[in-house]
Amino acid sequence: MDEIDETNKMKKIKYFYNTNTLRFEKIETPFRVRMLQIFGFVAAALVTAFICVNIIYRYFPSANERILQEQNKALKDDYVVLQDRATQLKQQMDELENRDNTVYRAIFESTPIPDSVRVKTMEKSKEVQLVQGLSETQLIAGLKDQLNNLSLRTAFMDKSYNEITGMVKNKEKLLLAIPAIQPVSNKDLSRIGSGFGYRIDPVYKVRKFHAGLDFTSPQGTPIYATADGTVKMAGFDNSGFGNHVIINHGYGYETLYGHMVRVKAKGGQHVKRGDVIGYVGSTGKSTGPHCHYEVHRNGQPVDPVYYFYNDVDPAQFERLQKLAASANQSFD
């Protein structure tokens, strides 16, 4: 009897009293109920496991998760740095673009073609596909390389434009130093008395080399500096030019203005193109009031007729060239 009780306890068999049969009968659990119980137990176990796993992974990350978290933090830091660098580079590129456009517009009178116009649609598409195929780490590394390259290019462009700016300034000085106007007012081109080359000397009546142009003008007519420069000589000497002025313009250029009735410029004075430096006269070896004008380049006299481009148009230049070429007698 004791063994039967022990066996029943181990099997956990339950009975109930049936009032109809007046007997104890064993409780039989239906199969469907047993399956529902098993399913409920499994579901509860899974939910509990899921909650436990989330808690563990949230508060107790694994080694791989810690590595991923550190990589993610590094990516965020890199992104902030790259964003700052991109902003700085954009500002620098905007400045370079402004300087580029200013140089082209003011000096070359031309608008540069934007880089976006030069990029073909297919090349853009390939670039987009390449970027889309990169991982975040590869993308950050690629952006770093591009930004470093862009930084070097920007620095080079800035240096280049600084050199261009210096060249433009030097070019402006050079243009101001080149004789470009007639030394006396001569809009109708009627005052060319004698040109550059071999002419009959008015005193010795022989052919001699005439190193400049003679402009016939009434005594007292203003004489103008034909380019910026420094007065090298102003006054009278025995060279035959009487009262005269020599201006050193730099870059190998000098000009001479002879036979003045009165000199206004002073030695060592800096003059600009168009400044009055004296007045027409007939001092020195001269047969009448005129301005003898010479242009010297690297120590050699050159034909001044080629240095009036600020004063005359092409038709006037052709006429002036013919007048200066006449084989007449010089005035000095």
Helices and strands as residue ranges (DSSP letters): H 2-11, E 15-18, E 23-26, H 31-59, H 63-103, I 104-108, H 115-118, H 121-132, H 136-177, E 192-194, E 197-200, E 207-210, E 213-216, E 222-224, E 229-236, E 243-250, E 253-263, E 270-271, E 276-280, E 290-297, E 300-302, G 304-307, H 314-324
